[in-house]
Every structure is written in structure tokens, then in C-alpha cells.
Amino acid sequence: MLTKTHLISTFDKLPENLTIDQVIEHIIFVGKVQKGLEDSENGRVFTTDEAREKLNKWLK
């Protein structure tokens, strides 16, 4: 789960001048990275072969 404390610490590392769009994009990015880490820790991942198979179905 993404916490306010985590967001604040990541904002502190950003440049001073940002647009609201850049802030929103950053929040979305951090949230997706956090979800990916949680998925990985909980075994919700695909093997390379499974990923290739899914991509091949989408790209055909």
C-alpha cells in the first residue's frame, strides 16, 4: 500500500518547480511501482515463457 509518508519522502526528492500534471504522473508512477513490488512479494508474477505467451496472443 502506498502511504502518505512514502509519497512525501518521494516528493522531497523532486525538483522545486513542477506542474500539477507532473505531480499527478509521479503519484501514478509511484503507485504502480509499489503495486508491482507487492505483486512480486506475494508471488503474483508470470514466468518469462508465460509473459511471452500472453504477449503473442495480444500482438496477433
One Martini backbone bead per residue (centre of mass of N, CA, C, O) as a GRO file, in nm:
protein
   60
    1MET     BB    1   0.098   0.035   0.020
    2LEU     BB    2   0.043   0.366  -0.013
    3THR     BB    3   0.189   0.632   0.156
    4LYS     BB    4   0.221   0.946   0.267
    5THR     BB    5   0.516   0.923   0.355
    6HIS     BB    6   0.623   0.817   0.087
    7LEU     BB    7   0.535   1.055  -0.087
    8ILE     BB    8   0.686   1.278   0.064
    9SER     BB    9   0.972   1.159   0.019
   10THR     BB   10   0.954   1.176  -0.296
   11PHE     BB   11   0.896   1.482  -0.319
   12ASP     BB   12   1.169   1.577  -0.188
   13LYS     BB   13   1.331   1.470  -0.463
   14LEU     BB   14   1.210   1.683  -0.623
   15PRO     BB   15   1.173   1.939  -0.791
   16GLU     BB   16   1.041   2.252  -0.735
   17ASN     BB   17   0.939   2.268  -1.043
   18LEU     BB   18   0.597   2.180  -1.098
   19THR     BB   19   0.345   2.038  -1.237
   20ILE     BB   20   0.048   1.890  -1.188
   21ASP     BB   21   0.099   1.667  -1.396
   22GLN     BB   22   0.368   1.567  -1.274
   23VAL     BB   23   0.255   1.488  -1.000
   24ILE     BB   24   0.047   1.283  -1.098
   25GLU     BB   25   0.244   1.100  -1.250
   26HIS     BB   26   0.411   1.031  -0.999
   27ILE     BB   27   0.191   0.898  -0.832
   28ILE     BB   28   0.125   0.677  -1.035
   29PHE     BB   29   0.405   0.554  -1.054
   30VAL     BB   30   0.447   0.483  -0.755
   31GLY     BB   31   0.197   0.301  -0.735
   32LYS     BB   32   0.286   0.091  -0.950
   33VAL     BB   33   0.547   0.006  -0.817
   34GLN     BB   34   0.424  -0.088  -0.551
   35LYS     BB   35   0.239  -0.304  -0.675
   36GLY     BB   36   0.467  -0.469  -0.806
   37LEU     BB   37   0.612  -0.540  -0.543
   38GLU     BB   38   0.373  -0.682  -0.409
   39ASP     BB   39   0.330  -0.896  -0.625
   40SER     BB   40   0.611  -1.022  -0.602
   41GLU     BB   41   0.600  -1.094  -0.294
   42ASN     BB   42   0.311  -1.270  -0.361
   43GLY     BB   43   0.350  -1.427  -0.651
   44ARG     BB   44   0.232  -1.216  -0.879
   45VAL     BB   45   0.364  -1.377  -1.147
   46PHE     BB   46   0.548  -1.423  -1.445
   47THR     BB   47   0.692  -1.591  -1.658
   48THR     BB   48   0.852  -1.558  -1.944
   49ASP     BB   49   0.675  -1.758  -2.103
   50GLU     BB   50   0.400  -1.643  -2.016
   51ALA     BB   51   0.446  -1.358  -2.126
   52ARG     BB   52   0.492  -1.436  -2.421
   53GLU     BB   53   0.219  -1.569  -2.464
   54LYS     BB   54   0.045  -1.320  -2.407
   55LEU     BB   55   0.177  -1.133  -2.618
   56ASN     BB   56   0.115  -1.305  -2.867
   57LYS     BB   57  -0.193  -1.277  -2.843
   58TRP     BB   58  -0.201  -0.959  -2.862
   59LEU     BB   59  -0.017  -0.935  -3.144
   60LYS     BB   60  -0.216  -1.101  -3.352
   0.00000   0.00000   0.00000
